[in-house]
Amino acid sequence: MPLPPIDSPKWQGAFRAFAWGMSSIFSTILSLVLFVTYIGIGALAHGTHFSLAWALLSTALVWAGPAQIILISTLASGATIVQSAIAVTVSAIRLFPMVVAVMPMMRTPQTKRRHLILVAHFTAVTLWVECYRFLPQVPRERRIAFVHGLGCGLISVGLCATVIGYFLAANLSQTFASAILLLTPLAFLFSTARNSKELADGVALVLGLVLYPFAAQINSGLDILLSGVVAGSIAYGVHRFRVHA
């Protein structure tokens, strides 16, 4: 369902904006990708002998597929809670730039920090990608409520899929479960390409893909970070050159 015009009376009231945000999960293919991904995570939690309640709680509180896989796999391998927490925290650092990028899109002079706590929690790759598509169509004063609705909708999808995956675990092969998890990075790659409107966005994306195989040869464990930083820095340089040219 398309969003109403930005000056429509349908945006009056925070509850309406929340409802529009929640209904927007049906307007993005990433909801389906998220659903399939969390089926795999639910199956992984079952296969490593965690309870359903624990799996649901980790989905709601961690809310990042790769970090949740790290949490489950490290605890299942015998790591301590502290070691697992450090591993999850390090993996979550990648989300910090996404939060920094999304926050200015919804701030107003009246916005207080407490209004953005839930937004920060909801900001994973899926919400970050879709904010660039949806928020320009939402009145600025309703964007926080809209993102609350969108975030709640996406988490609901993840929770439902976790339950389904948990009970389907006996019928999912290990290979199929791994293939399901592979859908996530592929979907995010295509979504990022679709949302790349500036030249700098395209340069960063293409250079990141080109440089990654070379960064992987270093065997440093930082291949994605290295290729991303180099590609992003070059793209920023291209952008600055075009602005001042």
C-alpha positions as CSV (number, residue, x, y, z in Angstrom):
1,M,0.0,0.0,0.0
2,P,1.6,3.4,-1.0
3,L,2.0,6.0,1.6
4,P,-0.3,9.0,1.5
5,P,1.0,12.4,0.2
6,I,3.2,14.2,2.7
7,D,0.6,17.0,3.2
8,S,-2.3,14.5,3.6
9,P,-4.5,14.7,6.7
10,K,-3.9,11.0,7.1
11,W,-0.6,11.9,8.8
12,Q,-2.4,13.7,11.6
13,G,-1.6,12.0,14.9
14,A,1.3,9.9,16.0
15,F,-0.8,6.7,16.1
16,R,-1.7,7.1,12.4
17,A,2.0,7.5,11.6
18,F,2.8,4.4,13.7
19,A,0.1,2.4,11.8
20,W,1.5,3.6,8.4
21,G,5.0,2.5,9.5
22,M,3.8,-0.9,10.6
23,S,1.8,-1.5,7.4
24,S,4.9,-0.5,5.3
25,I,6.5,-3.9,6.1
26,F,4.2,-5.2,3.3
27,S,5.8,-2.8,0.8
28,T,9.3,-4.1,1.0
29,I,10.8,-7.4,-0.2
30,L,13.2,-7.2,2.7
31,S,10.4,-8.3,5.0
32,L,10.3,-11.6,3.2
33,V,14.1,-11.9,3.3
34,L,14.0,-11.1,7.0
35,F,11.3,-13.8,7.5
36,V,13.3,-16.5,5.7
37,T,16.5,-15.4,7.6
38,Y,14.9,-15.8,11.0
39,I,13.5,-19.2,10.1
40,G,17.2,-20.1,9.8
41,I,18.1,-18.5,13.1
42,G,15.2,-20.2,14.8
43,A,16.4,-23.6,13.4
44,L,19.9,-22.8,14.6
45,A,18.7,-22.0,18.1
46,H,16.8,-25.3,18.2
47,G,19.8,-27.2,16.8
48,T,22.1,-25.8,19.6
49,H,19.6,-26.7,22.3
50,F,18.4,-23.3,23.3
51,S,14.8,-22.9,24.5
52,L,12.2,-21.1,22.4
53,A,11.8,-18.4,25.0
54,W,15.6,-17.7,24.8
55,A,15.5,-17.6,21.0
56,L,12.6,-15.1,21.0
57,L,14.3,-13.0,23.7
58,S,17.6,-12.9,21.7
59,T,15.7,-11.9,18.5
60,A,13.9,-9.0,20.3
61,L,17.0,-7.7,22.2
62,V,19.9,-8.4,19.8
63,W,17.9,-7.6,16.7
64,A,20.7,-8.2,14.2
65,G,20.9,-11.5,12.4
66,P,24.7,-11.8,12.2
67,A,25.1,-10.8,15.9
68,Q,22.5,-13.3,16.9
69,I,24.3,-16.1,15.0
70,I,27.5,-15.1,16.8
71,L,25.7,-15.2,20.2
72,I,24.2,-18.6,19.6
73,S,27.3,-20.2,18.1
74,T,29.7,-18.8,20.7
75,L,27.6,-19.9,23.7
76,A,27.0,-23.3,22.1
77,S,30.7,-23.8,21.7
78,G,31.3,-23.2,25.4
79,A,32.3,-19.6,25.5
80,T,31.5,-17.6,28.6
81,I,28.7,-15.0,28.6
82,V,31.4,-12.2,28.8
83,Q,33.2,-13.6,25.8
84,S,30.0,-13.9,23.8
85,A,29.0,-10.3,24.8
86,I,32.3,-8.9,23.6
87,A,32.0,-10.8,20.3
88,V,28.4,-9.5,19.8
89,T,29.4,-5.9,20.7
90,V,32.3,-5.9,18.2
91,S,30.0,-7.2,15.5
92,A,27.5,-4.5,16.4
93,I,29.9,-1.7,15.8
94,R,29.0,-1.9,12.1
95,L,25.6,-0.6,13.0
96,F,26.9,2.6,14.6
97,P,27.3,4.5,11.2
98,M,23.8,3.5,10.2
99,V,22.3,5.0,13.4
100,V,24.3,8.1,12.9
101,A,23.0,8.3,9.3
102,V,19.4,7.7,10.2
103,M,19.0,10.0,13.2
104,P,19.3,13.4,11.4
105,M,16.5,12.3,9.0
106,M,14.0,12.4,11.8
107,R,15.2,15.0,14.3
108,T,13.3,18.2,14.9
109,P,14.1,21.1,17.2
110,Q,11.7,19.6,19.7
111,T,13.2,16.1,19.6
112,K,14.7,14.8,22.9
113,R,17.3,12.1,23.2
114,R,14.8,9.7,24.9
115,H,12.6,9.9,21.8
116,L,15.4,8.3,19.8
117,I,16.3,5.3,22.1
118,L,13.8,2.9,20.5
119,V,14.8,4.2,17.0
120,A,18.4,3.4,17.8
121,H,17.5,-0.1,18.9
122,F,15.5,-0.8,15.7
123,T,18.2,0.5,13.4
124,A,19.7,-2.6,11.8
125,V,20.5,-3.0,8.1
126,T,16.8,-3.6,7.0
127,L,15.5,-0.5,8.7
128,W,18.5,1.6,7.6
129,V,17.9,0.7,4.0
130,E,14.2,1.3,4.1
131,C,14.5,4.6,5.9
132,Y,16.1,6.1,2.8
133,R,13.1,5.0,0.8
134,F,10.2,5.7,3.1
135,L,11.2,8.8,5.2
136,P,11.3,11.4,2.4
137,Q,7.5,10.6,2.0
138,V,6.8,11.1,5.7
139,P,6.3,14.5,7.4
140,R,9.3,15.2,9.6
141,E,7.3,15.6,12.7
142,R,5.8,12.1,12.2
143,R,9.0,10.2,11.3
144,I,9.8,8.9,14.7
145,A,6.4,7.4,15.2
146,F,6.6,6.0,11.6
147,V,9.9,4.3,12.4
148,H,8.6,3.0,15.7
149,G,5.8,1.3,13.7
150,L,8.2,0.1,11.0
151,G,10.6,-1.3,13.6
152,C,7.8,-3.0,15.6
153,G,6.5,-4.6,12.3
154,L,9.9,-5.9,11.3
155,I,10.6,-7.3,14.8
156,S,7.2,-9.0,14.7
157,V,8.2,-10.6,11.4
158,G,11.4,-11.8,13.0
159,L,9.7,-13.2,16.1
160,C,7.1,-15.1,14.0
161,A,9.8,-16.5,11.8
162,T,11.9,-17.5,14.8
163,V,9.0,-19.6,16.2
164,I,8.4,-21.3,12.8
165,G,12.1,-22.0,12.2
166,Y,12.4,-23.4,15.8
167,F,9.6,-26.0,15.2
168,L,10.7,-26.7,11.6
169,A,14.3,-27.4,12.7
170,A,13.9,-31.1,12.6
171,N,12.9,-30.9,8.9
172,L,15.6,-28.4,7.7
173,S,19.0,-29.7,6.6
174,Q,22.1,-27.9,7.7
175,T,22.9,-27.0,4.1
176,F,19.4,-25.5,3.5
177,A,19.6,-23.5,6.8
178,S,23.0,-22.1,5.7
179,A,21.6,-21.2,2.3
180,I,18.7,-19.3,4.0
181,L,21.2,-17.2,6.0
182,L,23.0,-16.3,2.7
183,L,19.9,-14.6,1.4
184,T,20.4,-11.7,3.8
185,P,23.6,-10.2,2.5
186,L,22.5,-10.7,-1.1
187,A,19.2,-8.9,-0.5
188,F,20.9,-6.0,1.3
189,L,23.4,-5.7,-1.5
190,F,20.7,-5.4,-4.1
191,S,18.7,-3.0,-1.9
192,T,21.7,-0.8,-1.4
193,A,22.3,-0.7,-5.1
194,R,18.7,0.3,-5.7
195,N,18.9,3.2,-3.2
196,S,22.2,4.5,-4.5
197,K,21.2,7.7,-6.2
198,E,24.4,9.8,-5.9
199,L,27.6,9.1,-7.9
200,A,29.5,8.7,-4.6
201,D,27.1,6.0,-3.5
202,G,27.7,4.0,-6.7
203,V,31.5,4.5,-6.5
204,A,31.6,3.3,-2.9
205,L,29.5,0.2,-3.7
206,V,31.4,-0.8,-6.9
207,L,34.8,-0.1,-5.4
208,G,33.9,-2.1,-2.2
209,L,33.0,-5.1,-4.3
210,V,36.2,-4.8,-6.5
211,L,38.5,-4.3,-3.5
212,Y,37.1,-7.0,-1.3
213,P,38.9,-10.0,-3.0
214,F,42.3,-8.1,-2.7
215,A,41.6,-7.3,1.0
216,A,40.7,-10.9,1.6
217,Q,44.2,-12.0,0.5
218,I,45.7,-10.2,3.5
219,N,44.1,-12.8,5.8
220,S,43.7,-10.1,8.6
221,G,40.1,-10.9,9.5
222,L,39.4,-7.3,8.7
223,D,38.8,-7.7,4.9
224,I,35.3,-6.2,4.8
225,L,36.3,-3.3,7.1
226,L,39.4,-2.6,5.0
227,S,37.6,-2.7,1.6
228,G,34.7,-0.6,3.0
229,V,36.9,2.1,4.5
230,V,39.1,2.4,1.4
231,A,36.1,2.4,-1.0
232,G,34.2,4.9,1.1
233,S,37.1,7.2,1.5
234,I,37.7,7.3,-2.3
235,A,34.0,7.8,-2.9
236,Y,34.0,10.7,-0.4
237,G,37.0,12.2,-2.2
238,V,35.2,12.0,-5.5
239,H,32.2,13.7,-4.0
240,R,34.3,16.5,-2.5
241,F,36.1,17.0,-5.8
242,R,32.8,17.3,-7.7
243,V,31.4,19.8,-5.2
244,H,34.4,22.1,-5.4
245,A,35.0,21.6,-9.2
